[in-house]
């Protein structure tokens, strides 16, 4: 699955000063049952038995502390020993499930949170 954080703005006509046009109270989340894009920001590893806990905790994220709590439980930081194994799994799964569109994920924008 892919999670997309849709950030609301009053407009996007200018390159600078985004924070002045942001409307975080209107942000939404899109969940897609597939891979979207080639630049993942972060990987989460969630066991099927933990999906309800993940969804609840994700819904509770309101600030940096909430995000940190979510990441500590489900996230794969770049500094995590399992990072490359997780990256390999996602790349292989992408190639297996979407062979026409698949390529290697570009991790230059990957966050460490």
C-alpha positions as CSV (number, residue, x, y, z in Angstrom):
1,X,0.0,0.0,0.0
2,X,1.0,3.6,-0.5
3,X,0.0,6.4,1.9
4,X,-0.1,9.9,0.5
5,X,-0.3,12.9,2.7
6,X,-2.3,15.5,0.7
7,X,-1.2,18.9,2.0
8,X,-3.9,21.6,1.7
9,X,-3.0,25.1,0.6
10,X,-4.9,28.3,-0.2
11,X,-3.0,28.3,-3.5
12,X,0.2,27.0,-5.0
13,X,1.0,29.8,-7.3
14,X,4.3,30.7,-5.6
15,X,7.4,28.7,-5.0
16,X,8.4,30.3,-1.7
17,X,6.5,31.0,1.6
18,X,4.5,27.8,1.5
19,X,4.0,27.9,5.3
20,X,1.9,31.1,4.8
21,X,-0.5,29.3,2.5
22,X,-0.7,26.0,4.3
23,X,-4.0,24.8,5.7
24,X,-3.0,21.7,7.7
25,X,-6.5,21.4,9.2
26,X,-7.7,20.5,5.7
27,X,-5.0,17.9,5.0
28,X,-6.2,14.5,4.0
29,X,-4.7,11.0,3.6
30,X,-5.0,8.8,0.5
31,X,-4.4,5.1,0.8
32,X,-3.7,3.3,-2.5
33,X,-3.5,-0.5,-2.8
34,X,-0.4,-0.3,-5.0
35,X,2.8,1.6,-5.5
36,X,2.6,5.3,-6.4
37,X,5.7,7.1,-7.5
38,X,9.4,6.3,-7.4
39,X,10.5,8.4,-4.5
40,X,9.3,6.8,-1.3
41,X,9.6,9.1,1.7
42,X,9.4,6.3,4.3
43,X,8.7,2.6,4.7
44,X,6.4,1.1,7.3
45,X,6.4,-2.6,8.1
46,X,3.0,-3.6,9.5
47,X,2.0,-7.2,10.3
48,X,-1.6,-8.0,9.3
49,X,-2.4,-8.7,13.0
50,X,-1.3,-5.1,13.8
51,X,-3.1,-3.3,11.1
52,X,-5.8,-2.0,13.4
53,X,-3.2,-0.6,15.8
54,X,-1.3,1.0,13.0
55,X,-4.5,2.7,11.6
56,X,-5.4,3.9,15.1
57,X,-2.0,5.2,15.8
58,X,-1.7,6.9,12.4
59,X,-5.0,8.6,13.0
60,X,-3.8,9.9,16.3
61,X,-0.7,11.6,14.8
62,X,-1.1,15.4,15.4
63,X,2.5,16.5,16.0
64,X,6.1,15.5,15.8
65,X,5.8,13.4,19.0
66,X,2.9,11.4,17.6
67,X,4.8,10.8,14.4
68,X,7.9,9.7,16.4
69,X,5.7,7.2,18.3
70,X,4.3,5.8,15.1
71,X,7.8,5.5,13.5
72,X,9.3,3.9,16.6
73,X,6.7,1.1,16.4
74,X,6.2,0.6,12.7
75,X,8.8,2.6,10.8
76,X,12.0,1.6,9.0
77,X,14.5,4.4,9.5
78,X,17.4,4.8,7.1
79,X,19.7,4.1,10.2
80,X,17.8,0.8,11.0
81,X,19.7,-2.4,10.5
82,X,16.8,-3.8,8.5
83,X,16.6,-0.8,6.1
84,X,18.3,-2.4,3.1
85,X,16.4,-5.6,3.5
86,X,13.1,-3.7,3.6
87,X,14.2,-1.6,0.6
88,X,15.1,-4.8,-1.3
89,X,11.7,-6.3,-0.4
90,X,9.8,-3.3,-1.6
91,X,11.8,-3.1,-4.9
92,X,11.3,-6.8,-5.5
93,X,7.6,-6.7,-4.7
94,X,7.1,-3.7,-7.0
95,X,8.9,-5.6,-9.8
96,X,6.7,-8.7,-9.2
97,X,3.4,-6.9,-8.9
98,X,3.9,-4.1,-11.4
99,X,6.6,-5.4,-13.9
100,X,5.8,-2.8,-16.6
101,X,6.0,0.3,-14.4
102,X,8.6,-1.0,-11.9
103,X,12.1,0.4,-11.5
104,X,14.3,0.9,-8.6
105,X,13.0,3.3,-6.0
106,X,15.1,6.4,-5.7
107,X,15.9,6.8,-1.9
108,X,17.5,10.3,-2.1
109,X,14.4,11.8,-0.5
110,X,13.9,9.1,2.1
111,X,13.4,10.5,5.5
112,X,14.9,9.2,8.7
113,X,12.4,10.8,11.2
